[in-house]
Each structure stands twice: as structure tokens, then as C-alpha cells.
């Protein structure tokens, strides 16, 4: 029998219900942005790598303001969200050359939101055949790249 080790995943499994506060409520300090995997800070939103990605490059766009519903965004905030989504898709396309993307929000627990109290948009690069037996039947994801490597590849696309 072959074994595939993903020890980084234990951090998620062990702490899924032990998070205090909102993981998307970040402070204004940019000093630890690389450590926290924050790629970009806009006027009303920020772009951050997903700590537990579905694929390489999986990132999230979230408002600074603690909002749980998309209807709470102003027209200007909504526009920035879409502009940052376009920027993220462009950067990921240049770095990873995916065959497509999933863009999505799970609004509410019943819709599949793991963190339903703070609005966030997933940007997930996809490749033909990436949902193989490991993900579908083995319930395991294989990521060939460390998050810090992903951060260093993408960060130049979000620098001023």
C-alpha cells in the first residue's frame, strides 16, 4: 500500500473549531503580510492565499469590513471586489496557466460556507483532469507547491 503524507493538513483538522475571532478581520499593519499570506490590500478589500487550498494558487478576496452578506456591499465596494477578481485571475493565469477558474461565494452555512460570518470570494485555478480519484474518492488533495512559494510567485503581480 502506498502512503501519501500531507502533515500540513493536520493543522486544519485539529483546529477547525478552535479559531477565536474572525480570521478575515485583519488589522491595518502590513508588517506581517507575507507571513499571513496577504498578497494585496485595496481600499475596501484584500487578497489572501487560502491556507487550505483546493489547488495551487487558490486565493480569497475579502472586505476589510466584517460583513456577512453580499447585499451589504456598496456599489463602490462591489466594483472593487470585481476589479480585484479580474486582477487575481490575470495574475494566476500568467503564473500557473490554468485551463479555467472557479469563482465562488458560499453565502451561509447551508450553502457550504466554512466561515459564514465574513464575506469572501474564492478564486480557484483549475486544470483539465485536476479532480482525479485523490480528490473525488480519496478525499485528499495533492499540492505540489508550498504556500510561501505560491506567495512569492504571485506577490509581484499585486505590488504597486
DSSP file (Angstrom, degrees, kcal/mol; ACC not computed):
  #  RESIDUE AA STRUCTURE BP1 BP2  ACC     N-H-->O    O-->H-N    N-H-->O    O-->H-N    TCO  KAPPA ALPHA  PHI   PSI    X-CA   Y-CA   Z-CA
    1    1 A X              0   0    0      0, 0.0     2,-0.3     0, 0.0     0, 0.0   0.000 360.0 360.0 360.0 135.1    0.0    0.0    0.0
    2    2 A X        -     0   0    0      2,-0.0     2,-0.4     0, 0.0     0, 0.0  -0.658 360.0-150.3 -89.5 147.8    1.3    3.5   -0.9
    3    3 A X        -     0   0    0     -2,-0.3     2,-0.6     2,-0.0     0, 0.0  -0.957   5.6-160.9-118.8 137.7    1.0    6.4    1.6
    4    4 A X        -     0   0    0     -2,-0.4     2,-0.4     2,-0.0    -2,-0.0  -0.974  16.3-151.8-116.1 116.7    0.7   10.0    0.7
    5    5 A X        +     0   0    0     -2,-0.6     3,-0.1     1,-0.1     2,-0.0  -0.736  26.0 165.7 -94.7 133.3    1.7   12.3    3.5
    6    6 A X    >   +     0   0    0     -2,-0.4     3,-1.8     1,-0.1     4,-0.4  -0.520   6.2 165.1-138.7  69.2    0.2   15.7    3.9
    7    7 A X  T >  S+     0   0    0      1,-0.3     3,-1.2     2,-0.2     4,-0.5   0.751  70.2  68.5 -62.5 -24.7    1.1   16.7    7.5
    8    8 A X  T >> S+     0   0    0      1,-0.2     3,-0.8     2,-0.2     4,-0.6   0.788  90.0  65.8 -61.9 -26.6    0.2   20.4    6.9
    9    9 A X  H X> S+     0   0    0     -3,-1.8     4,-2.1     1,-0.2     3,-0.6   0.761  85.1  71.3 -68.8 -25.6   -3.4   19.3    6.7
   10   10 A X  H <> S+     0   0    0     -3,-1.2     4,-3.2    -4,-0.4     5,-0.3   0.857  88.1  63.0 -60.6 -35.1   -3.5   18.3   10.4
   11   11 A X  H <> S+     0   0    0     -3,-0.8     4,-1.2    -4,-0.5    -1,-0.2   0.897 107.7  43.1 -56.0 -41.3   -3.3   21.9   11.4
   12   12 A X  H <X S+     0   0    0     -3,-0.6     4,-0.8    -4,-0.6    -2,-0.2   0.943 115.8  46.3 -69.7 -49.1   -6.7   22.4    9.7
   13   13 A X  H >< S+     0   0    0     -4,-2.1     3,-0.5     1,-0.2     4,-0.2   0.906 115.3  46.3 -61.9 -43.1   -8.3   19.3   11.0
   14   14 A X  H 3< S+     0   0    0     -4,-3.2    -1,-0.2     1,-0.2    -2,-0.2   0.775 123.2  32.7 -72.7 -26.4   -7.1   19.8   14.6
   15   15 A X  H >< S+     0   0    0     -4,-1.2     3,-1.3    -5,-0.3     4,-0.3   0.239  76.9 116.1-117.2  13.6   -8.1   23.5   14.8
   16   16 A X  T << S+     0   0    0     -4,-0.8     3,-0.2    -3,-0.5    -1,-0.1   0.809  92.6  27.9 -56.8 -32.5  -11.2   23.7   12.6
   17   17 A X  T 3  S+     0   0    0     -4,-0.2    -1,-0.3    -3,-0.2    -2,-0.1   0.304 107.6  75.1-111.1   8.5  -13.4   24.7   15.6
   18   18 A X    <   +     0   0    0     -3,-1.3     2,-0.4     2,-0.1    -2,-0.1   0.250  60.6 123.2-106.1  13.0  -10.8   26.3   17.8
   19   19 A X        -     0   0    0     -4,-0.3     2,-0.4    -3,-0.2     4,-0.1  -0.620  49.2-150.3 -79.7 126.2  -10.4   29.6   16.0
   20   20 A X        -     0   0    0     -2,-0.4    -2,-0.1     2,-0.1    -1,-0.0  -0.801  60.8  -6.0 -95.3 137.0  -11.0   32.7   18.1
   21   21 A X  S    S-     0   0    0     -2,-0.4     2,-0.5     3,-0.0     3,-0.0  -0.149 106.9 -45.2  74.2-174.8  -12.3   35.8   16.4
   22   22 A X    >   -     0   0    0      1,-0.1     3,-1.2     3,-0.1    -2,-0.1  -0.815  40.5-149.9 -96.4 125.6  -12.8   36.2   12.7
   23   23 A X  T 3  S+     0   0    0     -2,-0.5    -1,-0.1     1,-0.3    -2,-0.0   0.705  98.1  52.7 -67.2 -19.0   -9.9   35.0   10.5
   24   24 A X  T 3  S+     0   0    0      1,-0.1     2,-1.1     2,-0.1    -1,-0.3   0.484  82.4  94.4 -97.0  -3.5  -10.8   37.6    7.9
   25   25 A X    <   +     0   0    0     -3,-1.2     2,-0.3    41,-0.0    39,-0.1  -0.762  61.0 176.4 -87.8  98.4  -10.8   40.6   10.3
   26   26 A X        -     0   0    0     -2,-1.1     2,-0.1    38,-0.2    -2,-0.1  -0.708  26.1-118.6-107.0 155.0   -7.2   41.8    9.8
   27   27 A X        -     0   0    0     -2,-0.3    -1,-0.1     2,-0.1     0, 0.0  -0.268  29.5-105.8 -84.2 176.3   -5.5   44.9   11.3
   28   28 A X  S    S+     0   0    0     -2,-0.1     2,-0.2     2,-0.0    -1,-0.1   0.650  84.7 108.5 -78.6 -16.1   -4.1   47.8    9.4
   29   29 A X        -     0   0    0      1,-0.1     3,-0.2     2,-0.0    -2,-0.1  -0.424  46.8-170.6 -68.1 131.8   -0.4   46.7    9.9
   30   30 A X    >   +     0   0    0     -2,-0.2     3,-1.8     1,-0.2     4,-0.3   0.380  60.1 103.4 -98.3   2.3    1.3   45.4    6.8
   31   31 A X  T 3  S+     0   0    0      1,-0.3     3,-0.2     2,-0.1     4,-0.2   0.804  89.5  33.3 -57.7 -33.8    4.3   44.2    8.7
   32   32 A X  T 3> S+     0   0    0     -3,-0.2     4,-2.6     1,-0.2    -1,-0.3   0.060  79.9 119.5-112.0  24.7    3.3   40.5    8.7
   33   33 A X  H <>>S+     0   0    0     -3,-1.8     5,-2.7     1,-0.2     4,-0.6   0.897  78.0  47.4 -59.4 -41.7    1.6   40.4    5.3
   34   34 A X  H >45S+     0   0    0     -4,-0.3     3,-0.9     3,-0.2    -1,-0.2   0.936 113.3  48.0 -66.6 -43.5    3.9   37.8    3.8
   35   35 A X  H 345S+     0   0    0      1,-0.3    -2,-0.2    -4,-0.2    -1,-0.2   0.877 116.0  44.4 -61.5 -37.4    3.7   35.6    6.9
   36   36 A X  H 3<5S-     0   0    0     -4,-2.6    -1,-0.3     2,-0.1    -2,-0.2   0.471 113.5-121.7 -86.9  -2.6   -0.1   36.0    6.8
   37   37 A X  T <<5 +     0   0    0     -3,-0.9    12,-2.3    -4,-0.6     2,-0.7   0.756  54.3 158.4  68.3  28.5   -0.1   35.4    3.0
   38   38 A X  E   < -A   48   0A   0     -5,-2.7    10,-0.3    10,-0.2    -1,-0.2  -0.764  16.9-178.7 -84.2 115.2   -1.8   38.7    2.2
   39   39 A X  E     +     0   0A   0      8,-2.2     2,-0.3    -2,-0.7     9,-0.2   0.805  61.6   6.0 -84.1 -32.7   -0.9   39.5   -1.4
   40   40 A X  E     -A   47   0A   0      7,-1.5     7,-2.5    -7,-0.1     2,-0.5  -0.997  51.6-153.5-157.0 144.3   -2.7   42.8   -1.8
   41   41 A X  E     -A   46   0A   0     -2,-0.3     5,-0.2     5,-0.2     2,-0.1  -0.982  21.8-179.9-122.1 117.5   -4.6   45.5    0.2
   42   42 A X        -     0   0    0      3,-3.3     5,-0.0    -2,-0.5    38,-0.0  -0.145  48.2 -82.3 -95.2-163.0   -7.1   47.6   -1.7
   43   43 A X  S    S+     0   0    0      1,-0.1    34,-0.1    -2,-0.1     3,-0.1   0.931 122.2   1.9 -68.1 -47.2   -9.3   50.4   -0.5
   44   44 A X  S    S+     0   0    0     32,-0.1    20,-2.6    33,-0.1    21,-0.5   0.507 129.3  43.3-120.2 -10.4  -12.0   48.1    0.9
   45   45 A X  E     - B   0  63A   0     18,-0.3    -3,-3.3    19,-0.1     2,-0.3  -0.881  57.9-152.3-136.1 163.2  -10.8   44.5    0.2
   46   46 A X  E     -AB  41  62A   0     16,-2.5    16,-2.2    -2,-0.3     2,-0.5  -0.951  14.3-133.1-134.4 158.3   -7.7   42.4    0.5
   47   47 A X  E     +AB  40  61A   0     -7,-2.5    -8,-2.2    -2,-0.3    -7,-1.5  -0.947  30.3 171.6-113.2 129.8   -6.4   39.4   -1.4
   48   48 A X  E     -AB  38  60A   0     12,-2.6    12,-3.4    -2,-0.5   -10,-0.2  -0.985  34.6-110.4-138.5 145.2   -5.0   36.5    0.6
   49   49 A X  E     - B   0  59A   0    -12,-2.3     2,-0.4    -2,-0.3    10,-0.3  -0.508  39.8-109.6 -71.3 145.0   -3.9   32.9   -0.2
   50   50 A X    >   -     0   0    0      8,-2.4     3,-0.6    -2,-0.2     7,-0.1  -0.637  19.1-146.1 -74.0 126.1   -6.2   30.2    1.1
   51   51 A X  T 3  S+     0   0    0     -2,-0.4     2,-0.3     1,-0.3    -1,-0.2   0.764  98.7  35.7 -64.4 -25.0   -4.4   28.4    4.0
   52   52 A X  T 3  S-     0   0    0    -40,-0.0    -1,-0.3     6,-0.0    -2,-0.0  -0.624  92.7-169.1-129.1  71.1   -6.1   25.1    3.0
   53   53 A X    <   -     0   0    0     -3,-0.6     3,-0.1    -2,-0.3    88,-0.1  -0.192  29.9-149.1 -72.4 152.3   -6.2   25.4   -0.8
   54   54 A X  S    S+     0   0    0      1,-0.2     2,-0.3    87,-0.0    88,-0.2   0.820  88.1   0.3 -79.3 -37.0   -8.1   23.2   -3.3
   55   55 A X  S >  S-     0   0    0     86,-0.1     3,-1.8    88,-0.1    -1,-0.2  -0.911  98.2 -71.2-142.8 168.0   -5.4   23.8   -5.9
   56   56 A X  T 3  S+     0   0    0     -2,-0.3    69,-0.3     1,-0.2     3,-0.1  -0.443 121.0  23.2 -61.3 133.4   -2.1   25.8   -6.2
   57   57 A X  T 3  S+     0   0    0      1,-0.3     2,-0.3    -2,-0.1    -1,-0.2   0.382  79.2 156.4  91.2  -3.8   -2.9   29.5   -6.3
   58   58 A X    <   +     0   0    0     -3,-1.8    -8,-2.4    66,-0.1    -1,-0.3  -0.394  20.4 171.9 -59.0 117.4   -6.3   29.2   -4.6
   59   59 A X  E     -BC  49 123A   0     64,-2.3    64,-2.7    -2,-0.3     2,-0.3  -0.818  24.9-138.3-129.0 169.5   -6.8   32.7   -3.1
   60   60 A X  E     -BC  48 122A   0    -12,-3.4   -12,-2.6    -2,-0.3     2,-0.5  -0.940   1.2-154.3-128.6 147.1   -9.6   34.6   -1.4
   61   61 A X  E     +BC  47 121A   0     60,-2.0    60,-2.6    -2,-0.3     2,-0.3  -0.992  26.1 168.8-121.4 124.0  -10.8   38.2   -1.7
   62   62 A X  E     -BC  46 120A   0    -16,-2.2   -16,-2.5    -2,-0.5    58,-0.2  -0.963  34.2-111.4-136.5 149.8  -12.5   39.6    1.4
   63   63 A X  E     -B   45   0A   0     56,-0.6   -18,-0.3    -2,-0.3     4,-0.2  -0.500  19.8-132.9 -75.5 150.0  -13.6   43.0    2.6
   64   64 A X  S    S+     0   0    0    -20,-2.6     2,-0.2    -2,-0.2   -38,-0.2   0.888  90.7  80.8 -64.3 -38.8  -11.8   44.7    5.5
   65   65 A X  S    S-     0   0    0    -21,-0.5     2,-1.4     1,-0.1    -2,-0.2  -0.481  96.3-112.9 -72.9 137.6  -15.2   45.4    7.0
   66   66 A X        +     0   0    0     -2,-0.2     2,-0.4    52,-0.1    -1,-0.1  -0.570  57.0 154.8 -75.0  93.5  -16.8   42.5    8.8
   67   67 A X        -     0   0    0     -2,-1.4    52,-3.7    -4,-0.2    -4,-0.1  -0.938  31.2-171.6-121.8 143.6  -19.8   41.8    6.5
   68   68 A X        +     0   0    0     -2,-0.4     2,-0.4    50,-0.3    50,-0.2   0.545  69.1  57.8-110.0  -9.9  -21.7   38.5    6.1
   69   69 A X    >   -     0   0    0     48,-0.1     3,-1.8     1,-0.1     4,-0.2  -0.962  68.4-139.7-127.6 139.6  -23.9   39.3    3.1
   70   70 A X  G >  S+     0   0    0     -2,-0.4     3,-1.5     1,-0.3    -1,-0.1   0.783 103.4  67.9 -63.3 -26.3  -23.1   40.5   -0.4
   71   71 A X  G 3  S+     0   0    0      1,-0.3    -1,-0.3    -3,-0.0     0, 0.0   0.619  88.7  66.4 -69.9 -11.4  -26.1   42.8   -0.2
   72   72 A X  G <  S+     0   0    0     -3,-1.8    -1,-0.3     2,-0.1     2,-0.2   0.571  80.1  99.8 -84.9  -9.5  -24.2   44.8    2.5
   73   73 A X  S <  S-     0   0    0     -3,-1.5     2,-0.1    -4,-0.2    -3,-0.0  -0.560  72.5-130.4 -76.8 138.8  -21.5   45.9   -0.1
   74   74 A X     >  -     0   0    0     -2,-0.2     4,-2.5     1,-0.1     5,-0.2  -0.335  30.7-102.1 -74.6 169.2  -21.9   49.4   -1.5
   75   75 A X  H  > S+     0   0    0      1,-0.2     4,-2.1     2,-0.2     5,-0.1   0.892 125.2  49.9 -59.8 -40.2  -21.7   49.8   -5.3
   76   76 A X  H  > S+     0   0    0      2,-0.2     4,-2.2     1,-0.2    -1,-0.2   0.900 110.9  48.6 -66.8 -41.3  -18.1   51.0   -5.0
   77   77 A X  H  > S+     0   0    0      2,-0.2     4,-2.3     1,-0.2    -2,-0.2   0.899 110.8  50.8 -65.6 -40.0  -17.1   48.1   -2.8
   78   78 A X  H  X S+     0   0    0     -4,-2.5     4,-2.1     2,-0.2    -2,-0.2   0.899 108.9  51.8 -63.0 -41.1  -18.7   45.7   -5.2
   79   79 A X  H  X S+     0   0    0     -4,-2.1     4,-2.5     2,-0.2    -2,-0.2   0.917 109.8  48.6 -62.4 -43.9  -16.8   47.3   -8.1
   80   80 A X  H  X S+     0   0    0     -4,-2.2     4,-2.9     1,-0.2     5,-0.3   0.909 108.1  55.2 -63.9 -40.3  -13.5   46.9   -6.2
   81   81 A X  H  X S+     0   0    0     -4,-2.3     4,-1.7     1,-0.2    -1,-0.2   0.923 111.7  43.6 -56.5 -45.7  -14.3   43.2   -5.5
   82   82 A X  H  X S+     0   0    0     -4,-2.1     4,-2.3     2,-0.2    -1,-0.2   0.870 112.2  52.9 -70.1 -37.1  -14.8   42.5   -9.2
   83   83 A X  H  X S+     0   0    0     -4,-2.5     4,-2.2     1,-0.2    -2,-0.2   0.914 111.3  46.6 -63.1 -42.3  -11.7   44.6  -10.2
   84   84 A X  H  X S+     0   0    0     -4,-2.9     4,-2.5     2,-0.2    -2,-0.2   0.839 109.6  54.5 -69.5 -32.2   -9.6   42.5   -7.7
   85   85 A X  H  X S+     0   0    0     -4,-1.7     4,-2.6    -5,-0.3    -2,-0.2   0.930 109.4  47.5 -64.1 -45.0  -11.1   39.3   -9.0
   86   86 A X  H  X S+     0   0    0     -4,-2.3     4,-2.2     1,-0.2    -2,-0.2   0.912 112.6  49.3 -61.6 -42.9  -10.1   40.3  -12.5
   87   87 A X  H  X S+     0   0    0     -4,-2.2     4,-2.5     2,-0.2    -2,-0.2   0.900 111.5  49.4 -63.0 -42.1   -6.6   41.1  -11.3
   88   88 A X  H  X S+     0   0    0     -4,-2.5     4,-2.9     2,-0.2     5,-0.3   0.923 110.6  49.1 -64.4 -45.4   -6.3   37.8   -9.5
   89   89 A X  H  X S+     0   0    0     -4,-2.6     4,-2.2     1,-0.2    -1,-0.2   0.902 112.0  50.1 -61.2 -41.1   -7.5   35.8  -12.5
   90   90 A X  H  X S+     0   0    0     -4,-2.2     4,-2.0    -5,-0.2    -2,-0.2   0.942 113.2  44.6 -62.5 -48.8   -4.9   37.7  -14.7
   91   91 A X  H  X S+     0   0    0     -4,-2.5     4,-2.2     1,-0.2     5,-0.2   0.935 114.9  47.6 -62.9 -47.3   -2.0   37.0  -12.2
   92   92 A X  H  X>S+     0   0    0     -4,-2.9     4,-2.7     1,-0.2     5,-0.7   0.877 110.0  54.2 -63.2 -37.0   -2.9   33.4  -11.7
   93   93 A X  H  X5S+     0   0    0     -4,-2.2     4,-1.1    -5,-0.3    -1,-0.2   0.898 110.6  45.5 -63.0 -40.9   -3.3   32.9  -15.5
   94   94 A X  H  <5S+     0   0    0     -4,-2.0    -2,-0.2    -5,-0.2    -1,-0.2   0.883 121.1  37.5 -70.4 -38.8    0.2   34.3  -16.1
   95   95 A X  H  <5S+     0   0    0     -4,-2.2    -2,-0.2    -5,-0.2    -3,-0.2   0.932 132.8  19.3 -79.9 -47.9    1.9   32.3  -13.3
   96   96 A X  H  <5S-     0   0    0     -4,-2.7    -3,-0.2    -5,-0.2    -2,-0.1   0.618  82.1-143.6-104.7 -15.7    0.1   28.9  -13.4
   97   97 A X     << -     0   0    0     -4,-1.1    -4,-0.2    -5,-0.7    -3,-0.1   0.923  30.0-172.4  50.7  53.6   -1.5   28.8  -16.9
   98   98 A X        -     0   0    0     -6,-0.3    29,-0.2     1,-0.1    -1,-0.1  -0.263  32.5-126.8 -71.6 164.2   -4.7   27.0  -15.7
   99   99 A X  S    S-     0   0    0     27,-1.8     2,-0.3     1,-0.2    28,-0.2   0.640  83.4 -27.1 -82.2 -16.8   -7.3   25.7  -18.2
  100  100 A X  E     -D  126   0A   0     26,-1.8    26,-2.9     2,-0.0     2,-0.3  -0.959  62.7-114.6-175.3-173.7  -10.1   27.6  -16.3
  101  101 A X  E     -D  125   0A   0     -2,-0.3     2,-0.5    24,-0.2    24,-0.2  -0.984   5.5-143.9-141.6 149.5  -11.2   29.1  -13.0
  102  102 A X  E     -D  124   0A   0     22,-2.5    22,-3.0    -2,-0.3     2,-0.4  -0.983  19.8-173.4-107.3 129.4  -13.9   28.6  -10.4
  103  103 A X  E     +D  123   0A   0     -2,-0.5     2,-0.3    20,-0.2    20,-0.2  -0.988  23.1 149.7-117.2 130.6  -15.0   31.9   -8.8
  104  104 A X  E     -D  122   0A   0     18,-2.0    18,-3.4    -2,-0.4     2,-0.4  -0.992  38.8-156.7-166.2 156.3  -17.4   31.5   -5.9
  105  105 A X        -     0   0    0     -2,-0.3     2,-0.8    16,-0.2    16,-0.1  -0.997  14.1-152.2-129.2 134.4  -19.0   32.5   -2.7
  106  106 A X        -     0   0    0     -2,-0.4     2,-1.0    14,-0.4     9,-0.1  -0.919  18.5-161.4-104.6 105.3  -20.8   30.2   -0.3
  107  107 A X        -     0   0    0     -2,-0.8     9,-0.1     4,-0.1     3,-0.1  -0.768  57.4  -2.5 -97.3 100.3  -23.3   32.5    1.4
  108  108 A X  S > >S-     0   0    0     -2,-1.0     5,-2.0     1,-0.1     3,-1.0  -0.005  86.3 -85.1 100.8 152.9  -24.4   30.9    4.7
  109  109 A X  G > 5S+     0   0    0      1,-0.3     3,-2.1     3,-0.2    -1,-0.1   0.898 125.9  56.4 -57.5 -44.1  -23.7   27.6    6.4
  110  110 A X  G 3 5S+     0   0    0      1,-0.3    -1,-0.3     2,-0.1    -2,-0.1   0.712 103.9  55.4 -66.4 -17.5  -26.4   25.8    4.4
  111  111 A X  G < 5S-     0   0    0     -3,-1.0    -1,-0.3    -5,-0.1    -2,-0.2   0.388 129.6 -94.6 -92.6   1.9  -24.7   26.9    1.2
  112  112 A X  T < 5 +     0   0    0     -3,-2.1     2,-0.4     1,-0.3    -3,-0.2   0.542  67.6 158.5 101.3   8.1  -21.4   25.4    2.3
  113  113 A X      < -     0   0    0     -5,-2.0     3,-0.3     1,-0.2    -1,-0.3  -0.520  24.5-169.7 -69.8 122.7  -19.7   28.4    3.9
  114  114 A X  S    S+     0   0    0     -2,-0.4     2,-0.5     1,-0.3    -1,-0.2   0.826  92.4  29.4 -76.4 -34.0  -17.0   27.2    6.3
  115  115 A X  S    S+     0   0    0     -9,-0.1     3,-0.4     1,-0.1    -1,-0.3  -0.883  74.8 165.0-124.2  95.2  -16.7   30.8    7.5
  116  116 A X        +     0   0    0     -2,-0.5    -1,-0.1    -3,-0.3    -8,-0.1   0.587  62.2  69.7 -92.1 -10.5  -20.1   32.3    7.1
  117  117 A X  S    S+     0   0    0      1,-0.2     2,-0.4     2,-0.0    -1,-0.2   0.598  98.9  48.7 -86.2  -9.8  -19.8   35.4    9.2
  118  118 A X  S    S-     0   0    0     -3,-0.4   -50,-0.3   -50,-0.2    -1,-0.2  -0.945  86.9-124.8-135.4 114.9  -17.3   37.2    6.9
  119  119 A X        +     0   0    0    -52,-3.7   -56,-0.6    -2,-0.4     2,-0.3  -0.200  39.2 163.6 -52.9 136.8  -18.0   37.5    3.2
  120  120 A X  E     -C   62   0A   0    -58,-0.2     2,-0.5   -52,-0.1   -14,-0.4  -0.970  29.7-138.4-158.4 149.2  -15.2   36.2    0.9
  121  121 A X  E     -C   61   0A   0    -60,-2.6   -60,-2.0    -2,-0.3     2,-0.4  -0.925  16.9-141.9-111.5 128.7  -14.8   35.2   -2.7
  122  122 A X  E     -CD  60 104A   0    -18,-3.4   -18,-2.0    -2,-0.5     2,-0.5  -0.737  10.4-167.8 -88.3 135.6  -12.8   32.1   -3.8
  123  123 A X  E     -CD  59 103A   0    -64,-2.7   -64,-2.3    -2,-0.4     2,-0.5  -0.970  14.6-180.0-121.5 111.8  -10.6   32.3   -6.9
  124  124 A X  E     - D   0 102A   0    -22,-3.0   -22,-2.5    -2,-0.5     2,-0.1  -0.940  21.3-141.7-121.7 112.5   -9.6   28.7   -7.8
  125  125 A X  E     - D   0 101A   0     -2,-0.5     2,-0.3   -69,-0.3   -24,-0.2  -0.455  25.1-161.8 -66.2 144.2   -7.4   27.9  -10.8
  126  126 A X  E     - D   0 100A   0    -26,-2.9   -27,-1.8    -2,-0.1   -26,-1.8  -0.966  12.4-163.4-133.3 148.1   -8.4   24.7  -12.5
  127  127 A X    >   -     0   0    0     -2,-0.3     3,-2.4   -29,-0.2     4,-0.3  -0.958  39.8 -92.2-126.3 145.7   -6.8   22.3  -14.9
  128  128 A X  T 3  S+     0   0    0     -2,-0.4   -28,-0.0     1,-0.3    -2,-0.0  -0.370 115.0  12.9 -56.3 127.0   -8.4   19.6  -17.0
  129  129 A X  T 3  S+     0   0    0     -2,-0.1    -1,-0.3     2,-0.1     3,-0.1   0.539  86.1 125.9  84.0   7.5   -8.4   16.4  -15.0
  130  130 A X    <   +     0   0    0     -3,-2.4     2,-1.3     1,-0.2     5,-0.2   0.710  60.7  70.8 -74.8 -16.9   -7.4   18.0  -11.7
  131  131 A X  S    S+     0   0    0     -4,-0.3    -1,-0.2     4,-0.1    -2,-0.1  -0.552  76.7 154.4 -94.5  69.3  -10.4   16.4   -9.9
  132  132 A X    >>  -     0   0    0     -2,-1.3     4,-2.4    -3,-0.1     3,-0.6  -0.039  63.4 -74.2 -86.7-168.4   -8.9   13.0  -10.1
  133  133 A X  H 3>>S+     0   0    0      1,-0.2     5,-2.6     2,-0.2     4,-1.7   0.793 125.4  64.7 -60.8 -29.4   -9.5   10.0   -7.8
  134  134 A X  H 345S+     0   0    0      3,-0.2     6,-3.1     1,-0.2    -1,-0.2   0.931 113.4  31.5 -61.4 -44.9   -7.5   11.5   -5.0
  135  135 A X  H <45S+     0   0    0     -3,-0.6     4,-0.4     4,-0.2    -2,-0.2   0.918 125.8  42.3 -77.3 -45.5   -9.9   14.4   -4.5
  136  136 A X  H  <5S+     0   0    0     -4,-2.4    -3,-0.2     2,-0.1    -2,-0.2   0.957 135.3   7.4 -73.3 -53.2  -13.1   12.6   -5.5
  137  137 A X  T  <5S+     0   0    0     -4,-1.7    -3,-0.2    -5,-0.2    -2,-0.1   0.771 131.7  48.7-103.4 -29.6  -12.9    9.2   -3.8
  138  138 A X  S   <S-     0   0    0     -5,-2.6    -3,-0.2     2,-0.2    -4,-0.2   0.584  90.5-141.0 -85.8  -9.4   -9.8    9.6   -1.7
  139  139 A X        +     0   0    0     -4,-0.4     2,-0.4    -6,-0.3    -4,-0.2   0.864  63.6 118.3  49.4  41.1  -10.9   12.9   -0.2
  140  140 A X        -     0   0    0     -6,-3.1     2,-0.4    -7,-0.1    -1,-0.2  -0.993  53.4-149.7-136.1 140.1   -7.3   14.0   -0.4
  141  141 A X        -     0   0    0     -2,-0.4     2,-0.6    -3,-0.1   -86,-0.1  -0.897   5.7-151.3-110.2 142.5   -5.7   16.8   -2.3
  142  142 A X        -     0   0    0     -2,-0.4     2,-0.5   -88,-0.2    -7,-0.1  -0.957  13.9-175.4-114.0 116.4   -2.1   16.8   -3.6
  143  143 A X        -     0   0    0     -2,-0.6   -88,-0.1   -88,-0.1    -2,-0.0  -0.954  14.2-161.6-114.1 122.9   -0.5   20.2   -3.9
  144  144 A X  S    S+     0   0    0     -2,-0.5     2,-0.4     2,-0.0    -1,-0.1   0.364  70.1  62.1 -84.9   8.0    3.0   20.3   -5.4
  145  145 A X  S    S-     0   0    0      4,-0.0     2,-0.1     3,-0.0    -1,-0.0  -0.994  77.1-123.1-141.2 136.9    3.9   23.7   -4.0
  146  146 A X     >  -     0   0    0     -2,-0.4     4,-2.0     1,-0.1     3,-0.4  -0.431  30.5-117.9 -72.0 150.4    4.3   25.2   -0.6
  147  147 A X  H  > S+     0   0    0      1,-0.2     4,-2.7     2,-0.2     5,-0.1   0.860 114.2  55.9 -60.3 -37.7    2.2   28.3    0.2
  148  148 A X  H  > S+     0   0    0      2,-0.2     4,-2.3     1,-0.2    -1,-0.2   0.863 106.8  50.9 -64.6 -33.7    5.2   30.5    0.7
  149  149 A X  H  > S+     0   0    0     -3,-0.4     4,-1.9     2,-0.2    -2,-0.2   0.922 110.7  48.4 -66.3 -44.3    6.4   29.6   -2.9
  150  150 A X  H  X S+     0   0    0     -4,-2.0     4,-2.2     2,-0.2     5,-0.2   0.925 110.8  52.0 -59.1 -45.5    2.9   30.5   -4.2
  151  151 A X  H  X S+     0   0    0     -4,-2.7     4,-2.8     1,-0.2    -2,-0.2   0.936 109.4  48.4 -57.2 -49.8    3.0   33.8   -2.3
  152  152 A X  H  X S+     0   0    0     -4,-2.3     4,-0.5     1,-0.2    -1,-0.2   0.822 112.0  50.1 -64.8 -31.4    6.5   34.7   -3.8
  153  153 A X  H  < S+     0   0    0     -4,-1.9    -1,-0.2    -5,-0.1     4,-0.2   0.899 119.7  35.1 -70.7 -40.6    5.3   33.8   -7.3
  154  154 A X  H >X S+     0   0    0     -4,-2.2     3,-1.7     1,-0.2     4,-0.6   0.790  96.9  80.4 -86.9 -29.5    2.1   35.9   -7.1
  155  155 A X  H >X S+     0   0    0     -4,-2.8     3,-1.8     1,-0.3     4,-0.6   0.839  85.3  60.0 -53.0 -42.5    3.2   38.9   -5.0
  156  156 A X  H >< S+     0   0    0     -4,-0.5     3,-0.5     1,-0.3    -1,-0.3   0.803 100.0  58.0 -58.2 -26.8    4.9   40.8   -7.8
  157  157 A X  H <4 S+     0   0    0     -3,-1.7    -1,-0.3     1,-0.2    -2,-0.2   0.663 110.9  42.1 -75.9 -15.6    1.6   40.9   -9.7
  158  158 A X  H << S+     0   0    0     -3,-1.8  -117,-0.2    -4,-0.6    -1,-0.2   0.352  88.9 110.2-112.8   3.9   -0.1   42.7   -6.7
  159  159 A X    <<        0   0    0     -4,-0.6  -119,-0.0    -3,-0.5  -120,-0.0  -0.508 360.0 360.0 -78.9 150.2    2.8   45.2   -5.9
  160  160 A X              0   0    0     -2,-0.2    -1,-0.1     0, 0.0    -4,-0.1   0.489 360.0 360.0 -65.5 360.0    2.2   48.8   -6.6
